[in-house]
Amino acid sequence: MHVKSIPEIDRPVRASVTSPNVLKAAFRKHVMGLYFDGTLKPSEKSVLMTLATFLGRRGLYPSHEAIARACCYSVWTVIRALERAYELSIVERTYRVKREGGKKVRTSNTP
């Protein structure tokens, strides 16, 4: 998962390009703005604010279960909040993959 365009930063950013602390602060500010505008529900805001805590130098790849545990919501609430974030282009869906037997296999949130 990558944080998409944040108005305070001017361009789409990836965790590896910008300091994680700067990116977290800008992301949280953007989420709070959307919440106060009425675009996000309280549960969506909570999930996205929790999502920001997982951002590190290697990117942002928490499982749905890890986010749910951290914000005390169900996995389905987390999935709905992330779907809303994808819809609003706040975050971009990416997948972790690894090679197994010569082919690439998805390792994150596999169905």
Backbone as CSV, one residue per row, in Angstrom:
resi,resn,N_x,N_y,N_z,CA_x,CA_y,CA_z,C_x,C_y,C_z
1,MET,0.842,-1.152,0.000,0.000,0.000,0.000,0.900,1.232,0.000
2,HIS,0.554,2.204,-0.776,1.297,3.457,-0.795,0.347,4.602,-0.538
3,VAL,0.836,5.579,0.181,0.072,6.800,0.364,0.120,7.535,-0.963
4,LYS,-1.027,7.988,-1.436,-1.076,8.669,-2.732,-0.743,10.136,-2.555
5,SER,-1.264,10.947,-3.412,-0.995,12.374,-3.417,-1.532,13.055,-2.164
6,ILE,-0.700,13.855,-1.534,-1.100,14.635,-0.372,-0.856,16.093,-0.715
7,PRO,-1.880,16.961,-0.610,-1.743,18.347,-1.046,-0.533,19.080,-0.471
8,GLU,-0.165,18.819,0.771,0.953,19.524,1.385,2.301,19.158,0.763
9,ILE,2.358,18.036,0.032,3.624,17.577,-0.539,3.675,17.800,-2.040
10,ASP,2.561,18.105,-2.695,2.480,18.468,-4.113,2.552,17.341,-5.126
11,ARG,3.074,16.194,-4.800,3.248,15.148,-5.792,2.987,13.803,-5.140
12,PRO,2.659,12.791,-5.929,2.524,11.458,-5.338,3.849,11.052,-4.704
13,VAL,3.770,10.469,-3.530,4.988,10.110,-2.807,4.949,8.650,-2.420
14,ARG,6.101,8.111,-2.204,6.232,6.755,-1.695,7.062,6.827,-0.430
15,ALA,6.857,5.872,0.439,7.532,5.883,1.728,9.047,5.957,1.589
16,SER,9.600,5.351,0.543,11.048,5.319,0.389,11.621,6.656,-0.076
17,VAL,10.777,7.570,-0.569,11.240,8.838,-1.101,11.230,9.923,-0.036
18,THR,10.268,9.919,0.851,10.081,10.957,1.833,10.275,10.380,3.230
19,SER,10.768,11.207,4.150,10.934,10.775,5.529,9.606,10.252,6.071
20,PRO,9.618,9.102,6.734,8.374,8.544,7.260,7.633,9.508,8.194
21,ASN,8.356,10.259,9.016,7.693,11.174,9.942,6.998,12.319,9.219
22,VAL,7.620,12.846,8.175,7.007,13.910,7.381,5.773,13.376,6.672
23,LEU,5.901,12.200,6.113,4.787,11.585,5.397,3.623,11.273,6.334
24,LYS,3.930,10.729,7.533,2.878,10.436,8.511,2.113,11.696,8.882
25,ALA,2.838,12.765,9.175,2.199,14.016,9.592,1.310,14.581,8.486
26,ALA,1.794,14.566,7.249,1.015,15.087,6.125,-0.215,14.211,5.869
27,PHE,-0.040,12.898,5.961,-1.152,11.976,5.749,-2.227,12.181,6.806
28,ARG,-1.807,12.255,8.072,-2.774,12.450,9.162,-3.514,13.779,9.015
29,LYS,-2.806,14.822,8.620,-3.439,16.127,8.422,-4.485,16.043,7.303
30,HIS,-4.137,15.346,6.238,-5.053,15.169,5.102,-6.298,14.378,5.527
31,VAL,-6.090,13.313,6.275,-7.206,12.486,6.755,-8.116,13.306,7.670
32,MET,-7.532,14.079,8.577,-8.342,14.897,9.482,-9.149,15.936,8.699
33,GLY,-8.557,16.504,7.663,-9.278,17.457,6.825,-10.482,16.818,6.161
34,LEU,-10.300,15.605,5.647,-11.409,14.883,5.014,-12.487,14.522,6.031
35,TYR,-12.050,14.200,7.242,-13.009,13.871,8.301,-13.839,15.102,8.668
36,PHE,-13.193,16.239,8.865,-13.915,17.445,9.253,-14.771,18.002,8.119
37,ASP,-14.430,17.665,6.881,-15.272,18.045,5.740,-16.502,17.153,5.617
38,GLY,-16.539,16.060,6.368,-17.655,15.132,6.301,-17.484,14.043,5.260
39,THR,-16.307,13.970,4.653,-16.043,12.968,3.624,-15.812,11.584,4.229
40,LEU,-15.200,11.528,5.409,-14.900,10.263,6.077,-15.756,10.092,7.321
41,LYS,-16.164,8.850,7.577,-16.881,8.513,8.808,-15.853,8.346,9.935
42,PRO,-16.302,8.406,11.192,-15.366,8.233,12.316,-14.561,6.934,12.246
43,SER,-15.198,5.832,11.867,-14.468,4.556,11.793,-13.409,4.595,10.690
44,GLU,-13.721,5.228,9.561,-12.749,5.338,8.460,-11.556,6.194,8.892
45,LYS,-11.854,7.288,9.584,-10.778,8.149,10.084,-9.879,7.382,11.043
46,SER,-10.486,6.646,11.952,-9.719,5.889,12.935,-8.818,4.848,12.276
47,VAL,-9.362,4.130,11.313,-8.581,3.111,10.606,-7.414,3.759,9.863
48,LEU,-7.651,4.863,9.179,-6.587,5.511,8.408,-5.533,6.146,9.311
49,MET,-5.947,6.691,10.439,-4.970,7.238,11.383,-4.099,6.109,11.948
50,THR,-4.716,4.958,12.198,-3.962,3.795,12.672,-3.038,3.286,11.572
51,LEU,-3.508,3.299,10.342,-2.696,2.854,9.214,-1.380,3.627,9.152
52,ALA,-1.432,4.900,9.438,-0.225,5.735,9.381,0.845,5.266,10.365
53,THR,0.447,4.637,11.459,1.440,4.182,12.439,2.302,3.039,11.899
54,PHE,1.831,2.355,10.862,2.577,1.242,10.285,3.619,1.687,9.257
55,LEU,3.614,2.954,8.897,4.532,3.446,7.876,5.966,3.440,8.389
56,GLY,6.853,2.839,7.624,8.259,2.791,7.978,9.120,2.973,6.746
57,ARG,10.406,2.796,6.909,11.348,2.998,5.802,11.114,2.030,4.642
58,ARG,10.592,0.844,4.929,10.399,-0.159,3.873,9.027,-0.068,3.220
59,GLY,8.186,0.822,3.673,6.864,0.973,3.072,5.762,0.728,4.072
60,LEU,4.640,0.338,3.554,3.425,0.216,4.355,2.710,-1.061,3.935
61,TYR,2.939,-2.163,4.673,2.363,-3.445,4.290,1.745,-4.193,5.466
62,PRO,0.892,-3.543,6.269,0.278,-4.303,7.363,-0.868,-5.174,6.845
63,SER,-1.138,-6.240,7.549,-2.284,-7.078,7.182,-3.562,-6.409,7.683
64,HIS,-4.683,-6.825,7.140,-5.968,-6.308,7.621,-6.138,-6.628,9.100
65,GLU,-5.709,-7.818,9.498,-5.835,-8.239,10.889,-4.997,-7.363,11.814
66,ALA,-3.793,-7.010,11.403,-2.925,-6.168,12.231,-3.525,-4.777,12.416
67,ILE,-4.092,-4.228,11.367,-4.732,-2.909,11.465,-5.947,-3.011,12.388
68,ALA,-6.751,-4.060,12.225,-7.949,-4.247,13.049,-7.596,-4.353,14.531
69,ARG,-6.559,-5.123,14.847,-6.130,-5.249,16.245,-5.687,-3.900,16.800
70,ALA,-4.940,-3.145,16.005,-4.387,-1.872,16.469,-5.458,-0.803,16.696
71,CYS,-6.521,-0.813,15.890,-7.538,0.237,16.032,-8.814,-0.266,16.705
72,CYS,-8.831,-1.541,17.106,-9.972,-2.141,17.819,-11.265,-2.124,17.008
73,TYR,-11.149,-2.365,15.713,-12.309,-2.529,14.845,-12.232,-3.916,14.226
74,SER,-13.321,-4.357,13.624,-13.317,-5.662,12.974,-12.533,-5.591,11.658
75,VAL,-12.138,-6.745,11.167,-11.425,-6.818,9.896,-12.297,-6.259,8.774
76,TRP,-13.598,-6.537,8.816,-14.495,-6.040,7.770,-14.598,-4.519,7.788
77,THR,-14.562,-3.915,8.970,-14.572,-2.452,9.061,-13.288,-1.889,8.457
78,VAL,-12.173,-2.542,8.728,-10.890,-2.121,8.159,-10.940,-2.225,6.633
79,ILE,-11.447,-3.327,6.122,-11.529,-3.512,4.669,-12.410,-2.433,4.036
80,ARG,-13.555,-2.148,4.653,-14.444,-1.098,4.126,-13.767,0.271,4.154
81,ALA,-13.049,0.567,5.237,-12.352,1.856,5.346,-11.247,1.967,4.289
82,LEU,-10.531,0.884,4.060,-9.480,0.902,3.036,-10.080,1.035,1.639
83,GLU,-11.193,0.365,1.394,-11.863,0.505,0.097,-12.265,1.959,-0.134
84,ARG,-12.750,2.612,0.913,-13.116,4.029,0.813,-11.875,4.878,0.527
85,ALA,-10.758,4.554,1.170,-9.508,5.283,0.931,-9.020,5.084,-0.501
86,TYR,-9.177,3.877,-1.045,-8.799,3.629,-2.441,-9.699,4.448,-3.367
87,GLU,-10.986,4.471,-3.039,-11.960,5.212,-3.837,-11.645,6.712,-3.861
88,LEU,-11.206,7.250,-2.725,-10.868,8.674,-2.620,-9.438,8.968,-3.074
89,SER,-8.717,7.936,-3.493,-7.314,8.050,-3.917,-6.402,8.587,-2.816
90,ILE,-6.702,8.202,-1.581,-5.843,8.568,-0.458,-4.671,7.606,-0.387
91,VAL,-4.943,6.332,-0.636,-3.896,5.310,-0.664,-4.020,4.509,-1.947
92,GLU,-2.942,3.872,-2.313,-2.900,3.054,-3.526,-2.641,1.611,-3.124
93,ARG,-3.403,0.701,-3.669,-3.258,-0.720,-3.361,-2.034,-1.285,-4.092
94,THR,-1.179,-1.934,-3.351,-0.052,-2.665,-3.926,0.014,-4.018,-3.230
95,TYR,0.712,-4.945,-3.830,0.802,-6.282,-3.264,2.257,-6.674,-3.067
96,ARG,2.500,-7.374,-1.963,3.817,-7.963,-1.758,3.855,-9.279,-2.507
97,VAL,4.950,-9.537,-3.161,5.107,-10.811,-3.857,6.475,-11.396,-3.541
98,LYS,6.573,-12.693,-3.632,7.859,-13.372,-3.481,7.914,-14.486,-4.510
99,ARG,9.098,-14.949,-4.800,9.269,-16.034,-5.763,9.198,-17.375,-5.043
100,GLU,8.371,-18.245,-5.583,8.270,-19.614,-5.078,8.280,-20.551,-6.270
101,GLY,9.305,-21.328,-6.376,9.380,-22.292,-7.465,9.368,-21.654,-8.843
102,GLY,9.995,-20.503,-8.993,10.082,-19.863,-10.291,8.910,-18.978,-10.671
103,LYS,7.915,-18.868,-9.800,6.807,-17.965,-10.122,6.566,-17.014,-8.948
104,LYS,5.949,-15.875,-9.251,5.662,-14.886,-8.223,4.358,-15.244,-7.515
105,VAL,4.376,-15.150,-6.181,3.214,-15.477,-5.367,2.921,-14.305,-4.444
106,ARG,1.647,-13.898,-4.384,1.243,-12.816,-3.502,1.339,-13.272,-2.056
107,THR,1.887,-12.415,-1.176,2.023,-12.788,0.233,1.155,-11.974,1.162
108,SER,0.507,-10.922,0.673,-0.264,-10.057,1.571,-1.762,-10.180,1.345
109,ASN,-2.490,-10.409,2.433,-3.946,-10.472,2.412,-4.491,-11.315,1.256
110,THR,-3.927,-12.492,1.087,-4.383,-13.369,0.012,-5.780,-13.865,0.304
111,PRO,-6.615,-13.929,-0.715,-7.998,-14.365,-0.490,-8.096,-15.843,-0.167
